[in-house]
Amino acid sequence: TLEEALQGSHLVIGASARQRNIKWKQMDVVGACSEIQKTTSVDKQEVAVVFGTENSGLSNEELDLCQILMTIPGNPNYFSLNVASAIQVFAYQNYVYNTTTEFEKSTNEIASNVELEGFYAHLAQVLEHIEYFEEKRPKELLMRRMRRFFGRAEPEKEEVAIFRGILRNIKPFQK
């Protein structure tokens, strides 16, 4: 599954031409290359770039696993590229960015995809326990928004551990 394939990643970028109702942290290819360099400058932090199928691109559920939505600017009348072309544009831009930009090595280790997915599952479990979800706040929509929020924040490993500790301590105060 895609979720299994992303387990070792610290940053997941999804490529899409479609506009979405939910706001993802969105950037063009050069911005995505900058985020990749920032993440990979920390030892052993891996990045995954996900491209969808030729017919339909990435689903919202697949984008839920991504912290950044990458777009490739193009003709506004026909903005979609085939997958091979999109990968070529991205690969070229990433090469150019990495060979022409000076970088400072970062020391902050952001949370891995496994750590974030564990946090999201834990958060959903606690929110269900305290009966936070309701018709006006459906679980799927709220959790998608929480993913976008934390995706923009780029939490470090220690910060995710702090949030998980808070969630563990909420249980004694349940109804």
Backbone bond lengths (Angstrom), bond angles and torsions (degrees), N, CA, C in turn:
res aa  C-N    CA-C-N  psi(-1)  N-CA   C-N-CA  omega(-1)  CA-C   N-CA-C  phi
1 T - - - 1.460 - - 1.530 109.53 -
2 L 1.326 115.36 163.61 1.459 119.73 177.27 1.523 110.30 -62.65
3 E 1.316 116.59 -41.04 1.468 120.50 -179.96 1.532 110.97 -58.54
4 E 1.320 117.00 -41.95 1.467 120.84 178.57 1.527 111.09 -66.85
5 A 1.327 116.18 -39.56 1.464 120.32 -179.00 1.526 112.11 -65.32
6 L 1.314 117.18 -27.12 1.464 121.54 -176.39 1.524 113.58 -91.81
7 Q 1.315 118.34 0.33 1.464 121.23 -172.52 1.518 114.97 -55.71
8 G 1.299 120.25 -36.04 1.459 121.01 -178.47 1.517 114.43 -87.16
9 S 1.315 117.22 -0.02 1.466 121.32 -174.40 1.522 112.32 -84.63
10 H 1.325 115.08 143.39 1.464 121.51 174.50 1.526 110.60 -99.24
11 L 1.314 116.55 -24.13 1.459 122.37 177.33 1.517 107.43 -137.31
12 V 1.334 116.32 130.83 1.461 121.16 177.78 1.523 107.65 -122.10
13 I 1.331 115.38 124.33 1.459 122.29 -179.88 1.517 107.73 -113.85
14 G 1.323 116.86 127.47 1.457 122.24 177.57 1.517 110.04 -105.90
15 A 1.322 116.99 132.29 1.461 121.86 179.39 1.525 109.24 -95.90
16 S 1.332 115.99 129.87 1.459 119.88 179.76 1.519 110.13 -154.72
17 A 1.321 115.61 145.08 1.460 120.63 175.17 1.524 110.89 -97.37
18 R 1.330 116.51 -18.65 1.467 120.37 -175.77 1.524 112.08 -79.31
19 Q 1.326 115.32 141.47 1.460 121.01 172.66 1.523 108.07 -79.59
20 R 1.310 117.69 147.44 1.463 122.74 -177.80 1.523 109.72 -121.30
21 N 1.336 115.76 156.70 1.463 120.51 177.11 1.517 111.81 -70.64
22 I 1.320 116.43 -33.49 1.465 121.42 179.19 1.526 107.60 -91.27
23 K 1.296 116.48 135.07 1.468 120.37 -179.90 1.527 110.69 -80.90
24 W 1.308 115.75 116.12 1.456 121.78 171.53 1.521 107.07 -91.60
25 K 1.321 116.64 161.72 1.458 119.65 169.09 1.517 104.11 -67.06
26 Q 1.310 116.73 112.65 1.456 120.90 -170.18 1.520 110.38 -118.25
27 M 1.325 115.83 141.07 1.461 120.54 177.11 1.519 110.30 -155.39
28 D 1.327 114.54 163.29 1.457 119.04 177.28 1.534 109.15 -81.08
29 V 1.313 115.59 -176.50 1.464 120.79 -174.54 1.531 111.65 -62.29
30 V 1.323 117.62 -42.19 1.464 120.08 -178.53 1.530 110.05 -64.54
31 G 1.326 117.33 -41.81 1.462 120.68 176.48 1.518 111.44 -61.33
32 A 1.333 116.31 -40.92 1.468 120.55 178.33 1.529 110.48 -64.70
33 C 1.328 116.89 -39.69 1.471 120.39 178.12 1.525 110.54 -62.46
34 S 1.324 117.02 -37.66 1.463 121.04 177.12 1.528 110.79 -63.33
35 E 1.338 116.92 -43.67 1.471 121.12 178.43 1.527 111.09 -64.42
36 I 1.327 116.08 -38.46 1.469 120.50 178.38 1.525 109.66 -62.36
37 Q 1.320 116.61 -46.73 1.463 120.20 -179.17 1.521 110.86 -63.21
38 K 1.331 116.78 -41.54 1.463 120.78 179.85 1.532 110.18 -61.48
39 T 1.328 116.67 -41.32 1.466 121.15 -178.44 1.522 111.72 -72.46
40 T 1.322 117.07 -44.92 1.466 119.65 -176.18 1.519 112.58 -76.55
41 S 1.333 117.60 -9.10 1.464 119.00 177.67 1.526 111.41 -73.17
42 V 1.331 116.82 -15.30 1.462 121.30 174.37 1.525 106.99 -90.32
43 D 1.319 117.51 132.95 1.466 121.67 -176.80 1.522 112.34 -51.22
44 K 1.320 115.07 133.33 1.466 124.24 171.89 1.525 114.55 64.55
45 Q 1.321 119.06 17.70 1.463 119.67 175.72 1.522 108.28 -94.89
46 E 1.323 114.95 123.86 1.453 120.43 -174.68 1.518 111.41 -105.36
47 V 1.328 114.57 152.68 1.457 122.69 -179.75 1.517 108.53 -123.06
48 A 1.327 116.12 141.61 1.465 121.51 173.56 1.524 107.82 -120.62
49 V 1.316 115.89 137.74 1.461 121.70 173.65 1.518 106.15 -116.12
50 V 1.334 116.05 122.77 1.458 121.86 -172.99 1.525 109.53 -109.71
51 F 1.321 115.81 127.85 1.457 122.51 175.17 1.520 107.59 -114.00
52 G 1.318 117.16 141.97 1.459 121.22 -178.36 1.514 112.45 -82.50
53 T 1.312 114.69 -172.11 1.461 120.58 179.46 1.525 110.24 -76.08
54 E 1.302 115.33 161.08 1.463 121.66 179.53 1.529 111.34 -59.61
55 N 1.327 116.78 -40.05 1.468 120.69 -174.94 1.514 114.68 -75.32
56 S 1.327 117.39 -43.59 1.468 117.93 -170.54 1.522 114.88 -130.13
57 G 1.313 118.72 -1.02 1.463 119.82 -179.23 1.519 111.53 69.85
58 L 1.320 116.94 -152.26 1.463 122.18 -179.92 1.522 110.35 -90.95
59 S 1.314 116.06 138.65 1.467 120.88 175.20 1.528 108.77 -78.63
60 N 1.328 116.70 165.03 1.466 120.08 175.41 1.524 110.70 -59.97
61 E 1.332 117.29 -36.61 1.462 120.94 179.65 1.527 110.79 -64.78
62 E 1.333 116.95 -38.05 1.467 120.15 176.90 1.529 110.30 -69.94
63 L 1.330 116.57 -39.60 1.466 119.72 177.55 1.521 111.90 -66.78
64 D 1.331 117.50 -24.98 1.468 120.33 176.00 1.524 111.47 -58.25
65 L 1.328 117.02 -25.90 1.461 121.77 -178.87 1.532 112.37 -85.00
66 C 1.331 116.73 -2.94 1.467 122.33 -176.92 1.527 110.78 -105.13
67 Q 1.319 116.27 146.24 1.458 120.20 175.31 1.523 112.06 -90.50
68 I 1.326 116.65 -24.71 1.467 121.46 -176.77 1.521 109.28 -132.30
69 L 1.328 115.80 140.20 1.462 122.74 172.69 1.525 106.77 -102.78
70 M 1.327 116.53 116.48 1.463 121.77 -179.39 1.519 109.44 -100.16
71 T 1.324 115.80 133.23 1.460 120.60 175.75 1.526 108.79 -119.17
72 I 1.317 115.06 151.72 1.459 121.32 176.17 1.519 106.38 -112.86
73 P 1.334 117.92 110.15 1.463 120.10 -177.87 1.527 110.69 -60.19
74 G 1.312 115.34 143.84 1.458 120.21 -179.95 1.513 110.92 -159.93
75 N 1.298 116.24 -160.04 1.457 123.33 179.67 1.526 109.43 -63.78
76 P 1.337 118.91 122.01 1.467 120.09 -178.50 1.532 113.57 -64.04
77 N 1.330 117.45 -21.97 1.466 120.13 178.41 1.525 112.17 -79.68
78 Y 1.320 116.29 -24.66 1.463 120.48 177.33 1.522 107.28 -148.96
79 F 1.314 115.98 82.68 1.460 121.53 -169.51 1.517 114.40 -85.54
80 S 1.317 118.86 -7.95 1.456 121.02 -175.11 1.529 110.84 -89.81
81 L 1.327 116.10 134.50 1.462 122.29 174.41 1.523 108.85 -105.04
82 N 1.338 116.90 154.30 1.460 115.99 172.44 1.524 107.98 -71.68
83 V 1.313 115.98 162.59 1.466 120.79 -171.88 1.527 111.66 -59.70
84 A 1.319 117.34 -44.32 1.471 119.96 -178.80 1.524 110.93 -61.04
85 S 1.323 117.63 -42.32 1.467 120.87 178.82 1.518 111.31 -65.37
86 A 1.324 116.66 -42.32 1.468 120.63 179.43 1.528 110.41 -61.43
87 I 1.325 116.93 -42.50 1.469 120.78 179.43 1.528 110.43 -65.31
88 Q 1.341 117.08 -40.58 1.465 120.14 178.80 1.528 111.49 -62.92
89 V 1.333 116.69 -45.26 1.466 120.35 179.19 1.526 109.84 -60.86
90 F 1.326 115.96 -46.72 1.468 119.76 179.68 1.528 111.14 -61.26
91 A 1.331 117.42 -48.79 1.470 121.29 -177.00 1.531 110.76 -60.60
92 Y 1.321 116.63 -42.18 1.462 120.12 179.11 1.529 110.82 -64.37
93 Q 1.330 116.93 -47.86 1.466 120.33 -179.64 1.528 111.13 -61.91
94 N 1.324 117.02 -39.80 1.463 120.66 178.96 1.528 110.36 -64.66
95 Y 1.319 116.90 -41.53 1.466 121.10 177.26 1.530 110.38 -61.43
96 V 1.336 116.80 -49.98 1.466 121.11 -179.47 1.525 110.16 -60.13
97 Y 1.318 116.77 -45.71 1.467 120.72 -178.64 1.527 110.84 -60.25
98 N 1.313 116.65 -44.69 1.465 120.61 -176.63 1.523 113.94 -74.35
99 T 1.314 117.50 -19.87 1.466 119.33 -179.92 1.524 112.63 -99.18
100 T 1.330 118.12 -6.69 1.466 119.78 -177.50 1.525 113.70 -122.50
101 T 1.312 118.42 0.88 1.460 121.42 -175.69 1.522 110.03 -118.72
102 E 1.329 115.93 136.52 1.466 121.63 175.05 1.524 108.33 -84.46
103 F 1.332 117.16 137.82 1.459 120.77 -176.70 1.513 111.33 -124.28
104 E 1.316 114.04 147.96 1.455 121.30 171.32 1.515 107.82 -102.74
105 K 1.310 116.89 134.88 1.465 120.62 179.80 1.528 110.04 -72.13
106 S 1.329 116.13 128.74 1.462 121.58 179.27 1.526 109.79 -89.22
107 T 1.328 116.14 152.31 1.466 120.03 178.13 1.519 111.95 -111.42
108 N 1.325 118.21 -4.49 1.466 121.37 -178.46 1.521 110.36 -86.70
109 E 1.321 116.31 122.56 1.458 120.36 179.55 1.521 109.39 -94.03
110 I 1.344 115.62 110.27 1.457 118.43 179.74 1.525 109.69 -74.31
111 A 1.317 114.96 158.46 1.465 120.89 -178.62 1.523 110.14 -64.04
112 S 1.320 115.73 142.89 1.462 120.73 178.06 1.522 109.81 -76.37
113 N 1.315 115.58 166.36 1.455 120.66 177.75 1.527 110.84 -60.45
114 V 1.330 117.51 -38.50 1.470 121.44 178.43 1.528 109.79 -62.10
115 E 1.331 116.78 -44.59 1.468 120.46 179.34 1.523 111.30 -64.08
116 L 1.335 116.86 -41.60 1.465 119.79 179.10 1.525 111.38 -66.59
117 E 1.329 117.16 -43.31 1.467 119.75 179.74 1.525 110.64 -63.56
118 G 1.327 117.20 -39.04 1.466 120.58 175.76 1.520 111.17 -62.41
119 F 1.327 116.47 -41.22 1.463 121.24 177.70 1.527 110.71 -63.15
120 Y 1.346 117.29 -46.08 1.472 120.22 -179.27 1.526 111.00 -61.67
121 A 1.326 116.98 -41.53 1.469 120.54 178.45 1.529 110.10 -64.04
122 H 1.325 116.91 -42.25 1.463 122.16 179.37 1.533 109.99 -64.17
123 L 1.328 117.13 -44.60 1.461 121.67 178.94 1.527 110.74 -60.90
124 A 1.333 117.27 -46.18 1.470 120.86 179.35 1.526 110.64 -61.43
125 Q 1.325 116.68 -40.37 1.469 121.04 179.84 1.532 110.73 -62.82
126 V 1.320 117.59 -45.39 1.466 120.97 179.85 1.527 110.43 -66.61
127 L 1.325 117.68 -42.36 1.465 120.42 179.33 1.528 111.40 -63.63
128 E 1.331 116.91 -35.11 1.468 119.99 174.64 1.523 110.24 -66.48
129 H 1.326 116.72 -43.21 1.475 121.57 -179.88 1.521 112.61 -60.04
130 I 1.315 116.71 -38.99 1.469 119.15 -179.48 1.529 111.47 -90.35
131 E 1.334 115.71 8.96 1.469 123.47 176.39 1.524 112.24 56.29
132 Y 1.326 115.45 44.75 1.458 120.72 179.83 1.524 111.89 -77.81
133 F 1.328 116.80 -35.29 1.459 120.33 -178.62 1.517 109.67 -71.15
134 E 1.308 115.97 139.92 1.462 121.55 175.13 1.519 107.42 -153.86
135 E 1.324 115.88 -177.28 1.460 119.88 -176.00 1.527 111.70 -58.31
136 K 1.331 116.73 -39.85 1.465 120.22 -179.90 1.527 111.85 -76.07
137 R 1.318 116.73 -18.63 1.465 122.51 179.10 1.526 108.81 -129.00
138 P 1.334 117.60 71.32 1.469 118.25 -178.23 1.530 111.45 -65.70
139 K 1.318 114.57 146.10 1.468 121.96 -175.89 1.527 112.08 -54.70
140 E 1.324 117.01 -49.14 1.463 120.32 -174.71 1.531 111.28 -60.10
141 L 1.321 116.88 -46.31 1.460 120.43 -178.49 1.526 111.27 -67.85
142 L 1.313 116.73 -44.94 1.463 120.02 -179.09 1.529 111.12 -63.62
143 M 1.319 117.49 -43.56 1.464 119.77 -179.35 1.534 110.57 -67.06
144 R 1.323 117.46 -33.89 1.468 120.02 176.10 1.528 109.50 -63.40
145 R 1.322 116.39 -42.21 1.469 120.19 178.29 1.531 111.13 -65.85
146 M 1.318 117.28 -38.28 1.466 120.29 178.08 1.532 110.23 -64.79
147 R 1.334 116.63 -39.60 1.464 120.48 177.19 1.532 110.24 -61.63
148 R 1.321 116.49 -42.66 1.463 119.88 179.91 1.526 110.31 -64.44
149 F 1.336 116.07 -42.57 1.462 120.99 179.91 1.530 110.93 -59.77
150 F 1.316 116.51 -52.83 1.463 119.61 -178.27 1.529 111.54 -71.20
151 G 1.336 117.27 -28.41 1.462 120.02 175.41 1.522 111.47 -63.68
152 R 1.323 116.56 -40.48 1.469 120.11 177.06 1.524 111.28 -68.01
153 A 1.317 116.62 -32.90 1.468 121.05 -177.19 1.525 112.76 -75.06
154 E 1.328 117.99 -22.09 1.464 122.82 -177.38 1.530 111.54 48.54
155 P 1.342 117.41 60.95 1.464 119.60 -175.79 1.529 112.62 -64.51
156 E 1.315 114.09 145.24 1.460 120.98 176.04 1.525 108.77 -81.35
157 K 1.337 116.23 164.22 1.471 122.10 -179.96 1.526 111.28 -51.54
158 E 1.320 115.81 -47.36 1.462 120.71 -176.92 1.536 111.50 -64.77
159 E 1.327 117.04 -36.81 1.467 120.42 179.62 1.527 111.56 -66.66
160 V 1.337 116.80 -39.81 1.465 120.28 176.61 1.525 109.59 -63.96
161 A 1.323 116.86 -40.20 1.472 120.33 178.12 1.530 110.77 -62.61
162 I 1.324 117.60 -37.70 1.467 121.19 177.44 1.528 110.19 -63.30
163 F 1.325 117.02 -47.22 1.466 120.41 178.97 1.527 111.67 -61.55
164 R 1.332 116.43 -40.09 1.467 119.08 178.58 1.522 110.40 -64.98
165 G 1.327 117.49 -36.82 1.460 121.03 175.79 1.517 111.55 -63.16
166 I 1.316 116.67 -40.92 1.471 120.84 176.61 1.521 109.69 -61.70
167 L 1.332 116.74 -45.49 1.470 120.43 -179.94 1.528 111.14 -61.63
168 R 1.335 116.91 -40.25 1.469 119.85 178.23 1.528 111.21 -62.04
169 N 1.303 117.60 -34.11 1.463 121.70 -178.55 1.521 113.64 -81.73
170 I 1.307 118.23 -11.37 1.466 121.21 177.27 1.519 110.16 -73.12
171 K 1.317 118.35 -33.64 1.467 122.13 -175.15 1.525 114.47 -52.26
172 P 1.341 121.36 -42.04 1.471 119.48 -179.23 1.536 113.62 -62.81
173 F 1.326 117.32 -20.52 1.462 120.20 -176.18 1.525 112.87 -99.10
174 Q 1.320 116.83 13.82 1.463 120.00 -179.43 1.511 110.94 -69.56
175 K 1.341 113.68 162.04 1.475 120.72 179.04 1.506 112.26 -57.28
